[in-house]
Amino acid sequence: MRKPMIIVFAAGALTLPTALLAADPAAGKIFWNTEYSQADSSPARRCATCHGQDLTQPGRHAKTGKTIEPLAPSVNPQRLTDPQKVEKWLLRNCNWTLGRDCTGTEKADVISYIKTQ
């Protein structure tokens, strides 16, 4: 069993599994673009449904229409700096998109993908 790894940021700590050490941005990109069917017969969703393909550009929430600021830290330096926000949004977005929590490996891979943008 893998033990969680704690990453310390200037603003606090984020607990992620050891998988983060082996995070794969290519796997994160595949995860980002994979469509997940919905239990309630809504259209299939993927991360890019709201956040878009180009993470340097704003996205738009599919249900509410709200603008989502770019995820790419290269154009939005505030992204991925607050571990509590990262955990909160991963939990919320994984449940909305996949209908379940993301695994530690999925989180690590998608964060590593976002960091490449």
C-alpha positions as CSV (number, residue, x, y, z in Angstrom):
1,M,0.0,0.0,0.0
2,R,1.3,3.4,-1.0
3,K,1.6,6.0,1.8
4,P,0.5,9.5,1.0
5,M,3.1,12.1,0.3
6,I,2.7,15.6,1.7
7,I,3.8,18.5,-0.5
8,V,4.4,21.7,1.3
9,F,3.6,24.9,-0.5
10,A,4.2,28.4,0.7
11,A,0.5,28.6,1.6
12,G,0.2,25.2,3.3
13,A,0.4,21.4,2.6
14,L,-1.4,19.2,0.1
15,T,-1.6,15.5,0.8
16,L,-1.2,13.4,-2.4
17,P,-0.2,9.8,-2.9
18,T,3.3,8.8,-3.7
19,A,2.0,8.5,-7.3
20,L,2.8,12.2,-7.6
21,L,6.4,11.3,-7.8
22,A,5.7,9.3,-11.0
23,A,3.0,11.7,-12.3
24,D,2.6,11.4,-16.0
25,P,1.5,14.6,-17.9
26,A,0.7,12.5,-21.0
27,A,-1.7,10.3,-18.9
28,G,-3.1,13.6,-17.5
29,K,-3.8,14.9,-21.0
30,I,-5.6,11.6,-21.8
31,F,-7.6,11.9,-18.6
32,W,-8.4,15.5,-19.4
33,N,-9.9,14.6,-22.8
34,T,-11.7,11.4,-21.9
35,E,-15.5,11.6,-22.0
36,Y,-17.4,10.2,-19.1
37,S,-21.0,9.2,-19.5
38,Q,-23.4,10.5,-16.9
39,A,-25.8,8.4,-14.8
40,D,-28.6,10.9,-15.3
41,S,-28.6,10.8,-19.1
42,S,-26.9,14.2,-19.4
43,P,-24.4,14.6,-22.2
44,A,-21.0,13.0,-21.6
45,R,-18.5,15.3,-19.8
46,R,-14.8,15.7,-19.8
47,C,-12.5,18.2,-18.1
48,A,-12.2,20.1,-21.4
49,T,-16.0,20.5,-21.5
50,C,-15.7,23.5,-19.1
51,H,-12.0,24.2,-19.0
52,G,-11.3,23.9,-22.7
53,Q,-8.5,22.4,-24.7
54,D,-6.3,25.4,-24.4
55,L,-5.7,25.9,-20.7
56,T,-4.1,29.3,-21.3
57,Q,-7.6,30.6,-22.3
58,P,-10.7,31.1,-20.1
59,G,-13.2,28.3,-20.0
60,R,-17.0,28.3,-19.5
61,H,-19.0,26.1,-17.2
62,A,-21.2,23.9,-19.2
63,K,-24.2,24.1,-16.9
64,T,-24.0,27.7,-15.4
65,G,-22.2,29.5,-18.2
66,K,-19.9,31.1,-15.7
67,T,-16.4,32.1,-17.0
68,I,-13.6,30.0,-15.6
69,E,-10.2,31.7,-15.4
70,P,-7.4,30.0,-17.3
71,L,-5.9,27.0,-15.5
72,A,-2.4,27.3,-17.0
73,P,0.0,28.6,-14.3
74,S,2.0,30.1,-17.2
75,V,-0.8,32.7,-17.7
76,N,-2.5,32.5,-14.3
77,P,0.2,32.3,-11.6
78,Q,-2.4,31.9,-8.8
79,R,-3.3,28.4,-10.1
80,L,-2.1,25.4,-8.1
81,T,-0.7,27.6,-5.3
82,D,-3.3,27.0,-2.6
83,P,-3.4,23.3,-1.7
84,Q,-6.9,23.6,-0.1
85,K,-8.3,25.1,-3.3
86,V,-6.7,22.4,-5.4
87,E,-8.2,19.7,-3.1
88,K,-11.6,21.4,-3.1
89,W,-11.8,21.8,-6.9
90,L,-10.5,18.4,-7.7
91,L,-13.1,16.8,-5.4
92,R,-15.9,18.9,-6.8
93,N,-14.9,18.6,-10.5
94,C,-14.1,14.9,-10.3
95,N,-17.5,14.2,-8.8
96,W,-19.3,16.4,-11.4
97,T,-17.4,15.0,-14.4
98,L,-16.7,11.4,-13.4
99,G,-19.5,10.8,-10.9
100,R,-16.8,9.8,-8.3
101,D,-13.7,11.0,-6.6
102,C,-10.5,11.0,-8.6
103,T,-7.9,8.6,-7.6
104,G,-4.5,9.9,-6.3
105,T,-2.9,8.8,-9.5
106,E,-5.5,10.7,-11.6
107,K,-5.1,13.8,-9.5
108,A,-1.3,13.6,-9.8
109,D,-1.4,13.1,-13.6
110,V,-3.9,15.9,-14.3
111,I,-2.0,18.3,-12.1
112,S,1.2,17.5,-13.9
113,Y,-0.6,18.0,-17.2
114,I,-1.9,21.4,-16.1
115,K,1.6,22.4,-15.0
116,T,2.9,21.8,-18.6
117,Q,0.5,24.4,-20.1
